[in-house]
Structures are given as structure tokens and as C-alpha cells.
């Protein structure tokens, strides 16, 4: 739903010219990490988020791939 709204507003939902492996490696230094595990804050609706700790490498890589053109 959020992605559809962004698209309707003409805002970008994908990026070009970035390397998925480099993005994944940089995430190891993210300030939201919980110890050595990645932490994600995912919007569910306006004003509502869910925090996901350590979703797993495969899920993270799929998420990165989904926004790369």
C-alpha cells in the first residue's frame, strides 16, 4: 500500500547504479544493529511500524534486490 502511494505521487520506489553486495556489506555498520544482528524498522501504515530483528541473510538480499533496477 505504501509503495503504491509513493508510485502515485511520482516518487521513486527503485534505485539504479548501486551494487547489492556493497549495500549488504554496508548494513553491517548500521546504527540500528542489535549486537551483530541487523534490525529493520518497517512501515506498516501511516504512523505504524514494526521492528524486525535479524530477518536472515536471504530475506535481506531479496529486499535489496527488490529495489534495485
PDB file of N, CA, C and O in Angstrom:
ATOM      1  N   UNK A   1       0.809  -1.187   0.000  1.00  0.00           N
ATOM      2  CA  UNK A   1       0.000   0.000   0.000  1.00  0.00           C
ATOM      3  C   UNK A   1       0.861   1.263   0.000  1.00  0.00           C
ATOM      4  O   UNK A   1       0.583   2.215  -0.729  1.00  0.00           O
ATOM      5  N   UNK A   2       1.897   1.258   0.817  1.00  0.00           N
ATOM      6  CA  UNK A   2       2.788   2.418   0.877  1.00  0.00           C
ATOM      7  C   UNK A   2       3.511   2.595  -0.451  1.00  0.00           C
ATOM      8  O   UNK A   2       3.657   3.713  -0.944  1.00  0.00           O
ATOM      9  N   UNK A   3       3.964   1.481  -1.027  1.00  0.00           N
ATOM     10  CA  UNK A   3       4.660   1.557  -2.320  1.00  0.00           C
ATOM     11  C   UNK A   3       3.742   2.125  -3.402  1.00  0.00           C
ATOM     12  O   UNK A   3       4.166   2.952  -4.209  1.00  0.00           O
ATOM     13  N   UNK A   4       2.494   1.685  -3.417  1.00  0.00           N
ATOM     14  CA  UNK A   4       1.527   2.191  -4.392  1.00  0.00           C
ATOM     15  C   UNK A   4       1.321   3.689  -4.222  1.00  0.00           C
ATOM     16  O   UNK A   4       1.251   4.423  -5.208  1.00  0.00           O
ATOM     17  N   UNK A   5       1.226   4.142  -2.988  1.00  0.00           N
ATOM     18  CA  UNK A   5       1.067   5.570  -2.724  1.00  0.00           C
ATOM     19  C   UNK A   5       2.273   6.354  -3.238  1.00  0.00           C
ATOM     20  O   UNK A   5       2.117   7.398  -3.870  1.00  0.00           O
ATOM     21  N   UNK A   6       3.465   5.851  -2.968  1.00  0.00           N
ATOM     22  CA  UNK A   6       4.670   6.519  -3.456  1.00  0.00           C
ATOM     23  C   UNK A   6       4.676   6.601  -4.979  1.00  0.00           C
ATOM     24  O   UNK A   6       5.027   7.631  -5.554  1.00  0.00           O
ATOM     25  N   UNK A   7       4.281   5.499  -5.627  1.00  0.00           N
ATOM     26  CA  UNK A   7       4.230   5.486  -7.090  1.00  0.00           C
ATOM     27  C   UNK A   7       3.214   6.497  -7.613  1.00  0.00           C
ATOM     28  O   UNK A   7       3.489   7.205  -8.582  1.00  0.00           O
ATOM     29  N   UNK A   8       2.051   6.569  -6.985  1.00  0.00           N
ATOM     30  CA  UNK A   8       1.012   7.518  -7.415  1.00  0.00           C
ATOM     31  C   UNK A   8       1.468   8.962  -7.262  1.00  0.00           C
ATOM     32  O   UNK A   8       1.059   9.831  -8.032  1.00  0.00           O
ATOM     33  N   UNK A   9       2.308   9.217  -6.276  1.00  0.00           N
ATOM     34  CA  UNK A   9       2.828  10.563  -6.056  1.00  0.00           C
ATOM     35  C   UNK A   9       4.016  10.875  -6.965  1.00  0.00           C
ATOM     36  O   UNK A   9       4.564  11.977  -6.936  1.00  0.00           O
ATOM     37  N   UNK A  10       4.405   9.885  -7.772  1.00  0.00           N
ATOM     38  CA  UNK A  10       5.522  10.081  -8.687  1.00  0.00           C
ATOM     39  C   UNK A  10       6.875  10.009  -8.010  1.00  0.00           C
ATOM     40  O   UNK A  10       7.870  10.493  -8.549  1.00  0.00           O
ATOM     41  N   UNK A  11       6.917   9.410  -6.835  1.00  0.00           N
ATOM     42  CA  UNK A  11       8.175   9.283  -6.104  1.00  0.00           C
ATOM     43  C   UNK A  11       8.865   7.975  -6.470  1.00  0.00           C
ATOM     44  O   UNK A  11       8.193   7.002  -6.814  1.00  0.00           O
ATOM     45  N   UNK A  12      10.179   7.934  -6.403  1.00  0.00           N
ATOM     46  CA  UNK A  12      10.899   6.713  -6.793  1.00  0.00           C
ATOM     47  C   UNK A  12      10.689   5.585  -5.784  1.00  0.00           C
ATOM     48  O   UNK A  12      10.638   5.815  -4.576  1.00  0.00           O
ATOM     49  N   UNK A  13      10.570   4.375  -6.299  1.00  0.00           N
ATOM     50  CA  UNK A  13      10.479   3.187  -5.449  1.00  0.00           C
ATOM     51  C   UNK A  13      11.601   2.198  -5.773  1.00  0.00           C
ATOM     52  O   UNK A  13      11.701   1.135  -5.160  1.00  0.00           O
ATOM     53  N   UNK A  14      12.440   2.563  -6.743  1.00  0.00           N
ATOM     54  CA  UNK A  14      13.611   1.763  -7.084  1.00  0.00           C
ATOM     55  C   UNK A  14      14.798   2.698  -7.264  1.00  0.00           C
ATOM     56  O   UNK A  14      14.637   3.910  -7.405  1.00  0.00           O
ATOM     57  N   UNK A  15      15.993   2.111  -7.258  1.00  0.00           N
ATOM     58  CA  UNK A  15      17.216   2.888  -7.470  1.00  0.00           C
ATOM     59  C   UNK A  15      18.055   2.215  -8.549  1.00  0.00           C
ATOM     60  O   UNK A  15      17.925   1.016  -8.797  1.00  0.00           O
ATOM     61  N   UNK A  16      18.912   3.001  -9.184  1.00  0.00           N
ATOM     62  CA  UNK A  16      19.804   2.460 -10.205  1.00  0.00           C
ATOM     63  C   UNK A  16      21.246   2.779  -9.830  1.00  0.00           C
ATOM     64  O   UNK A  16      21.516   3.710  -9.072  1.00  0.00           O
ATOM     65  N   UNK A  17      22.154   1.996 -10.372  1.00  0.00           N
ATOM     66  CA  UNK A  17      23.576   2.285 -10.228  1.00  0.00           C
ATOM     67  C   UNK A  17      24.194   1.900  -8.900  1.00  0.00           C
ATOM     68  O   UNK A  17      25.309   2.327  -8.599  1.00  0.00           O
ATOM     69  N   UNK A  18      23.511   1.115  -8.105  1.00  0.00           N
ATOM     70  CA  UNK A  18      24.079   0.674  -6.831  1.00  0.00           C
ATOM     71  C   UNK A  18      24.329  -0.825  -6.871  1.00  0.00           C
ATOM     72  O   UNK A  18      23.649  -1.562  -7.585  1.00  0.00           O
ATOM     73  N   UNK A  19      25.302  -1.264  -6.103  1.00  0.00           N
ATOM     74  CA  UNK A  19      25.673  -2.674  -6.044  1.00  0.00           C
ATOM     75  C   UNK A  19      25.045  -3.319  -4.806  1.00  0.00           C
ATOM     76  O   UNK A  19      25.285  -2.881  -3.681  1.00  0.00           O
ATOM     77  N   UNK A  20      24.245  -4.352  -5.022  1.00  0.00           N
ATOM     78  CA  UNK A  20      23.563  -5.032  -3.925  1.00  0.00           C
ATOM     79  C   UNK A  20      24.508  -5.583  -2.877  1.00  0.00           C
ATOM     80  O   UNK A  20      24.217  -5.509  -1.683  1.00  0.00           O
ATOM     81  N   UNK A  21      25.635  -6.136  -3.302  1.00  0.00           N
ATOM     82  CA  UNK A  21      26.599  -6.681  -2.342  1.00  0.00           C
ATOM     83  C   UNK A  21      27.215  -5.575  -1.490  1.00  0.00           C
ATOM     84  O   UNK A  21      27.454  -5.765  -0.298  1.00  0.00           O
ATOM     85  N   UNK A  22      27.470  -4.421  -2.101  1.00  0.00           N
ATOM     86  CA  UNK A  22      28.028  -3.291  -1.350  1.00  0.00           C
ATOM     87  C   UNK A  22      27.017  -2.766  -0.335  1.00  0.00           C
ATOM     88  O   UNK A  22      27.382  -2.403   0.783  1.00  0.00           O
ATOM     89  N   UNK A  23      25.756  -2.728  -0.727  1.00  0.00           N
ATOM     90  CA  UNK A  23      24.710  -2.293   0.208  1.00  0.00           C
ATOM     91  C   UNK A  23      24.647  -3.249   1.385  1.00  0.00           C
ATOM     92  O   UNK A  23      24.608  -2.822   2.539  1.00  0.00           O
ATOM     93  N   UNK A  24      24.637  -4.543   1.093  1.00  0.00           N
ATOM     94  CA  UNK A  24      24.564  -5.556   2.155  1.00  0.00           C
ATOM     95  C   UNK A  24      25.756  -5.425   3.101  1.00  0.00           C
ATOM     96  O   UNK A  24      25.585  -5.496   4.318  1.00  0.00           O
ATOM     97  N   UNK A  25      26.943  -5.238   2.569  1.00  0.00           N
ATOM     98  CA  UNK A  25      28.142  -5.099   3.402  1.00  0.00           C
ATOM     99  C   UNK A  25      28.066  -3.843   4.267  1.00  0.00           C
ATOM    100  O   UNK A  25      28.464  -3.868   5.431  1.00  0.00           O
ATOM    101  N   UNK A  26      27.562  -2.758   3.711  1.00  0.00           N
ATOM    102  CA  UNK A  26      27.459  -1.503   4.468  1.00  0.00           C
ATOM    103  C   UNK A  26      26.463  -1.613   5.613  1.00  0.00           C
ATOM    104  O   UNK A  26      26.589  -0.915   6.620  1.00  0.00           O
ATOM    105  N   UNK A  27      25.486  -2.476   5.465  1.00  0.00           N
ATOM    106  CA  UNK A  27      24.477  -2.629   6.512  1.00  0.00           C
ATOM    107  C   UNK A  27      25.067  -3.177   7.805  1.00  0.00           C
ATOM    108  O   UNK A  27      24.476  -3.014   8.873  1.00  0.00           O
ATOM    109  N   UNK A  28      26.209  -3.817   7.721  1.00  0.00           N
ATOM    110  CA  UNK A  28      26.865  -4.343   8.924  1.00  0.00           C
ATOM    111  C   UNK A  28      27.289  -3.217   9.856  1.00  0.00           C
ATOM    112  O   UNK A  28      27.575  -3.456  11.030  1.00  0.00           O
ATOM    113  N   UNK A  29      27.332  -1.992   9.342  1.00  0.00           N
ATOM    114  CA  UNK A  29      27.747  -0.840  10.146  1.00  0.00           C
ATOM    115  C   UNK A  29      26.573   0.056  10.531  1.00  0.00           C
ATOM    116  O   UNK A  29      26.773   1.145  11.070  1.00  0.00           O
ATOM    117  N   UNK A  30      25.360  -0.392  10.260  1.00  0.00           N
ATOM    118  CA  UNK A  30      24.179   0.424  10.524  1.00  0.00           C
ATOM    119  C   UNK A  30      23.980   0.634  12.021  1.00  0.00           C
ATOM    120  O   UNK A  30      24.196  -0.283  12.813  1.00  0.00           O
ATOM    121  N   UNK A  31      23.572   1.832  12.404  1.00  0.00           N
ATOM    122  CA  UNK A  31      23.408   2.166  13.823  1.00  0.00           C
ATOM    123  C   UNK A  31      22.239   1.429  14.474  1.00  0.00           C
ATOM    124  O   UNK A  31      22.171   1.366  15.702  1.00  0.00           O
ATOM    125  N   UNK A  32      21.324   0.873  13.692  1.00  0.00           N
ATOM    126  CA  UNK A  32      20.181   0.168  14.268  1.00  0.00           C
ATOM    127  C   UNK A  32      20.480  -1.304  14.562  1.00  0.00           C
ATOM    128  O   UNK A  32      19.599  -2.038  15.011  1.00  0.00           O
ATOM    129  N   UNK A  33      21.703  -1.731  14.312  1.00  0.00           N
ATOM    130  CA  UNK A  33      22.044  -3.123  14.604  1.00  0.00           C
ATOM    131  C   UNK A  33      21.802  -3.424  16.077  1.00  0.00           C
ATOM    132  O   UNK A  33      21.946  -2.555  16.937  1.00  0.00           O
ATOM    133  N   UNK A  34      21.437  -4.654  16.345  1.00  0.00           N
ATOM    134  CA  UNK A  34      21.296  -5.132  17.721  1.00  0.00           C
ATOM    135  C   UNK A  34      22.421  -6.141  17.922  1.00  0.00           C
ATOM    136  O   UNK A  34      22.276  -7.312  17.572  1.00  0.00           O
ATOM    137  N   UNK A  35      23.537  -5.693  18.480  1.00  0.00           N
ATOM    138  CA  UNK A  35      24.717  -6.552  18.554  1.00  0.00           C
ATOM    139  C   UNK A  35      25.246  -6.765  17.150  1.00  0.00           C
ATOM    140  O   UNK A  35      25.569  -5.806  16.449  1.00  0.00           O
ATOM    141  N   UNK A  36      25.336  -8.020  16.742  1.00  0.00           N
ATOM    142  CA  UNK A  36      25.797  -8.324  15.382  1.00  0.00           C
ATOM    143  C   UNK A  36      24.633  -8.593  14.438  1.00  0.00           C
ATOM    144  O   UNK A  36      24.839  -8.926  13.271  1.00  0.00           O
ATOM    145  N   UNK A  37      23.426  -8.451  14.934  1.00  0.00           N
ATOM    146  CA  UNK A  37      22.244  -8.727  14.120  1.00  0.00           C
ATOM    147  C   UNK A  37      21.677  -7.435  13.543  1.00  0.00           C
ATOM    148  O   UNK A  37      21.712  -6.381  14.178  1.00  0.00           O
ATOM    149  N   UNK A  38      21.157  -7.542  12.331  1.00  0.00           N
ATOM    150  CA  UNK A  38      20.533  -6.389  11.694  1.00  0.00           C
ATOM    151  C   UNK A  38      19.134  -6.175  12.261  1.00  0.00           C
ATOM    152  O   UNK A  38      18.419  -7.130  12.565  1.00  0.00           O
ATOM    153  N   UNK A  39      18.764  -4.927  12.394  1.00  0.00           N
ATOM    154  CA  UNK A  39      17.429  -4.556  12.874  1.00  0.00           C
ATOM    155  C   UNK A  39      16.795  -3.658  11.816  1.00  0.00           C
ATOM    156  O   UNK A  39      17.420  -2.721  11.321  1.00  0.00           O
ATOM    157  N   UNK A  40      15.549  -3.963  11.483  1.00  0.00           N
ATOM    158  CA  UNK A  40      14.826  -3.190  10.480  1.00  0.00           C
ATOM    159  C   UNK A  40      13.570  -2.590  11.086  1.00  0.00           C
ATOM    160  O   UNK A  40      12.876  -3.238  11.870  1.00  0.00           O
ATOM    161  N   UNK A  41      13.286  -1.360  10.721  1.00  0.00           N
ATOM    162  CA  UNK A  41      12.053  -0.688  11.112  1.00  0.00           C
ATOM    163  C   UNK A  41      11.218  -0.587   9.838  1.00  0.00           C
ATOM    164  O   UNK A  41      11.556   0.159   8.920  1.00  0.00           O
ATOM    165  N   UNK A  42      10.123  -1.350   9.796  1.00  0.00           N
ATOM    166  CA  UNK A  42       9.324  -1.492   8.583  1.00  0.00           C
ATOM    167  C   UNK A  42       7.986  -0.771   8.746  1.00  0.00           C
ATOM    168  O   UNK A  42       7.225  -1.085   9.661  1.00  0.00           O
ATOM    169  N   UNK A  43       7.691   0.194   7.866  1.00  0.00           N
ATOM    170  CA  UNK A  43       6.384   0.862   7.936  1.00  0.00           C
ATOM    171  C   UNK A  43       5.263  -0.115   7.595  1.00  0.00           C
ATOM    172  O   UNK A  43       5.358  -0.867   6.625  1.00  0.00           O
ATOM    173  N   UNK A  44       4.213  -0.099   8.389  1.00  0.00           N
ATOM    174  CA  UNK A  44       3.037  -0.933   8.138  1.00  0.00           C
ATOM    175  C   UNK A  44       1.871  -0.087   7.625  1.00  0.00           C
ATOM    176  O   UNK A  44       1.098  -0.515   6.768  1.00  0.00           O
ATOM    177  N   UNK A  45       1.769   1.105   8.165  1.00  0.00           N
ATOM    178  CA  UNK A  45       0.738   2.075   7.786  1.00  0.00           C
ATOM    179  C   UNK A  45       1.247   3.431   8.245  1.00  0.00           C
ATOM    180  O   UNK A  45       2.274   3.513   8.918  1.00  0.00           O
ATOM    181  N   UNK A  46       0.551   4.475   7.893  1.00  0.00           N
ATOM    182  CA  UNK A  46       0.966   5.791   8.340  1.00  0.00           C
ATOM    183  C   UNK A  46       1.005   5.824   9.865  1.00  0.00           C
ATOM    184  O   UNK A  46      -0.003   5.575  10.525  1.00  0.00           O
ATOM    185  N   UNK A  47       2.169   6.132  10.413  1.00  0.00           N
ATOM    186  CA  UNK A  47       2.331   6.213  11.861  1.00  0.00           C
ATOM    187  C   UNK A  47       2.486   4.880  12.560  1.00  0.00           C
ATOM    188  O   UNK A  47       2.513   4.835  13.790  1.00  0.00           O
ATOM    189  N   UNK A  48       2.587   3.793  11.813  1.00  0.00           N
ATOM    190  CA  UNK A  48       2.684   2.458  12.411  1.00  0.00           C
ATOM    191  C   UNK A  48       3.861   1.709  11.790  1.00  0.00           C
ATOM    192  O   UNK A  48       3.940   1.556  10.571  1.00  0.00           O
ATOM    193  N   UNK A  49       4.771   1.247  12.641  1.00  0.00           N
ATOM    194  CA  UNK A  49       5.924   0.478  12.174  1.00  0.00           C
ATOM    195  C   UNK A  49       6.052  -0.797  12.988  1.00  0.00           C
ATOM    196  O   UNK A  49       5.485  -0.922  14.073  1.00  0.00           O
ATOM    197  N   UNK A  50       6.802  -1.734  12.446  1.00  0.00           N
ATOM    198  CA  UNK A  50       7.148  -2.943  13.168  1.00  0.00           C
ATOM    199  C   UNK A  50       8.665  -3.072  13.104  1.00  0.00           C
ATOM    200  O   UNK A  50       9.278  -2.772  12.080  1.00  0.00           O
ATOM    201  N   UNK A  51       9.270  -3.520  14.206  1.00  0.00           N
ATOM    202  CA  UNK A  51      10.713  -3.715  14.268  1.00  0.00           C
ATOM    203  C   UNK A  51      10.995  -5.199  14.084  1.00  0.00           C
ATOM    204  O   UNK A  51      10.431  -6.038  14.786  1.00  0.00           O
ATOM    205  N   UNK A  52      11.868  -5.516  13.139  1.00  0.00           N
ATOM    206  CA  UNK A  52      12.235  -6.907  12.869  1.00  0.00           C
ATOM    207  C   UNK A  52      13.724  -7.057  13.139  1.00  0.00           C
ATOM    208  O   UNK A  52      14.550  -6.390  12.517  1.00  0.00           O
ATOM    209  N   UNK A  53      14.055  -7.936  14.068  1.00  0.00           N
ATOM    210  CA  UNK A  53      15.448  -8.222  14.385  1.00  0.00           C
ATOM    211  C   UNK A  53      15.906  -9.454  13.629  1.00  0.00           C
ATOM    212  O   UNK A  53      15.259 -10.501  13.677  1.00  0.00           O
ATOM    213  N   UNK A  54      17.026  -9.325  12.931  1.00  0.00           N
ATOM    214  CA  UNK A  54      17.686 -10.427  12.236  1.00  0.00           C
ATOM    215  C   UNK A  54      16.738 -11.254  11.360  1.00  0.00           C
ATOM    216  O   UNK A  54      16.457 -12.411  11.673  1.00  0.00           O
ATOM    217  N   UNK A  55      16.248 -10.669  10.272  1.00  0.00           N
ATOM    218  CA  UNK A  55      15.340 -11.410   9.403  1.00  0.00           C
ATOM    219  C   UNK A  55      16.020 -12.516   8.599  1.00  0.00           C
ATOM    220  O   UNK A  55      15.339 -13.324   7.968  1.00  0.00           O
ATOM    221  N   UNK A  56      17.332 -12.562   8.613  1.00  0.00           N
ATOM    222  CA  UNK A  56      18.061 -13.575   7.866  1.00  0.00           C
ATOM    223  C   UNK A  56      18.647 -13.008   6.585  1.00  0.00           C
ATOM    224  O   UNK A  56      18.081 -12.107   5.967  1.00  0.00           O
ATOM    225  N   UNK A  57      19.780 -13.548   6.202  1.00  0.00           N
ATOM    226  CA  UNK A  57      20.527 -13.050   5.053  1.00  0.00           C
ATOM    227  C   UNK A  57      19.726 -13.124   3.756  1.00  0.00           C
ATOM    228  O   UNK A  57      19.756 -12.187   2.958  1.00  0.00           O
ATOM    229  N   UNK A  58      19.015 -14.221   3.540  1.00  0.00           N
ATOM    230  CA  UNK A  58      18.262 -14.379   2.290  1.00  0.00           C
ATOM    231  C   UNK A  58      17.168 -13.323   2.169  1.00  0.00           C
ATOM    232  O   UNK A  58      16.949 -12.779   1.086  1.00  0.00           O
ATOM    233  N   UNK A  59      16.490 -13.033   3.253  1.00  0.00           N
ATOM    234  CA  UNK A  59      15.421 -12.027   3.241  1.00  0.00           C
ATOM    235  C   UNK A  59      16.003 -10.644   2.963  1.00  0.00           C
ATOM    236  O   UNK A  59      15.441  -9.874   2.184  1.00  0.00           O
ATOM    237  N   UNK A  60      17.124 -10.332   3.599  1.00  0.00           N
ATOM    238  CA  UNK A  60      17.768  -9.032   3.401  1.00  0.00           C
ATOM    239  C   UNK A  60      18.191  -8.873   1.947  1.00  0.00           C
ATOM    240  O   UNK A  60      17.965  -7.822   1.347  1.00  0.00           O
ATOM    241  N   UNK A  61      18.796  -9.893   1.385  1.00  0.00           N
ATOM    242  CA  UNK A  61      19.246  -9.813  -0.013  1.00  0.00           C
ATOM    243  C   UNK A  61      18.067  -9.677  -0.979  1.00  0.00           C
ATOM    244  O   UNK A  61      18.157  -8.945  -1.964  1.00  0.00           O
ATOM    245  N   UNK A  62      16.967 -10.375  -0.706  1.00  0.00           N
ATOM    246  CA  UNK A  62      15.774 -10.234  -1.556  1.00  0.00           C
ATOM    247  C   UNK A  62      15.213  -8.816  -1.477  1.00  0.00           C
ATOM    248  O   UNK A  62      14.789  -8.253  -2.487  1.00  0.00           O
ATOM    249  N   UNK A  63      15.213  -8.246  -0.281  1.00  0.00           N
ATOM    250  CA  UNK A  63      14.712  -6.875  -0.114  1.00  0.00           C
ATOM    251  C   UNK A  63      15.575  -5.888  -0.892  1.00  0.00           C
ATOM    252  O   UNK A  63      15.059  -4.986  -1.552  1.00  0.00           O
ATOM    253  N   UNK A  64      16.878  -6.062  -0.810  1.00  0.00           N
ATOM    254  CA  UNK A  64      17.787  -5.182  -1.550  1.00  0.00           C
ATOM    255  C   UNK A  64      17.536  -5.320  -3.050  1.00  0.00           C
ATOM    256  O   UNK A  64      17.421  -4.320  -3.758  1.00  0.00           O
ATOM    257  N   UNK A  65      17.452  -6.545  -3.525  1.00  0.00           N
ATOM    258  CA  UNK A  65      17.231  -6.805  -4.947  1.00  0.00           C
ATOM    259  C   UNK A  65      15.911  -6.203  -5.425  1.00  0.00           C
ATOM    260  O   UNK A  65      15.812  -5.750  -6.565  1.00  0.00           O
ATOM    261  N   UNK A  66      14.897  -6.196  -4.558  1.00  0.00           N
ATOM    262  CA  UNK A  66      13.576  -5.707  -4.973  1.00  0.00           C
ATOM    263  C   UNK A  66      13.554  -4.215  -5.285  1.00  0.00           C
ATOM    264  O   UNK A  66      12.663  -3.751  -5.996  1.00  0.00           O
ATOM    265  N   UNK A  67      14.516  -3.458  -4.769  1.00  0.00           N
ATOM    266  CA  UNK A  67      14.531  -2.016  -5.052  1.00  0.00           C
ATOM    267  C   UNK A  67      15.604  -1.611  -6.060  1.00  0.00           C
ATOM    268  O   UNK A  67      15.668  -0.451  -6.467  1.00  0.00           O
ATOM    269  N   UNK A  68      16.442  -2.557  -6.460  1.00  0.00           N
ATOM    270  CA  UNK A  68      17.464  -2.265  -7.466  1.00  0.00           C
ATOM    271  C   UNK A  68      16.893  -2.504  -8.852  1.00  0.00           C
ATOM    272  O   UNK A  68      16.251  -3.525  -9.097  1.00  0.00           O
ATOM    273  N   UNK A  69      17.125  -1.562  -9.761  1.00  0.00           N
ATOM    274  CA  UNK A  69      16.659  -1.741 -11.140  1.00  0.00           C
ATOM    275  C   UNK A  69      17.716  -2.471 -11.931  1.00  0.00           C
ATOM    276  O   UNK A  69      17.529  -2.727 -13.120  1.00  0.00           O
TER     277      UNK A  69
END
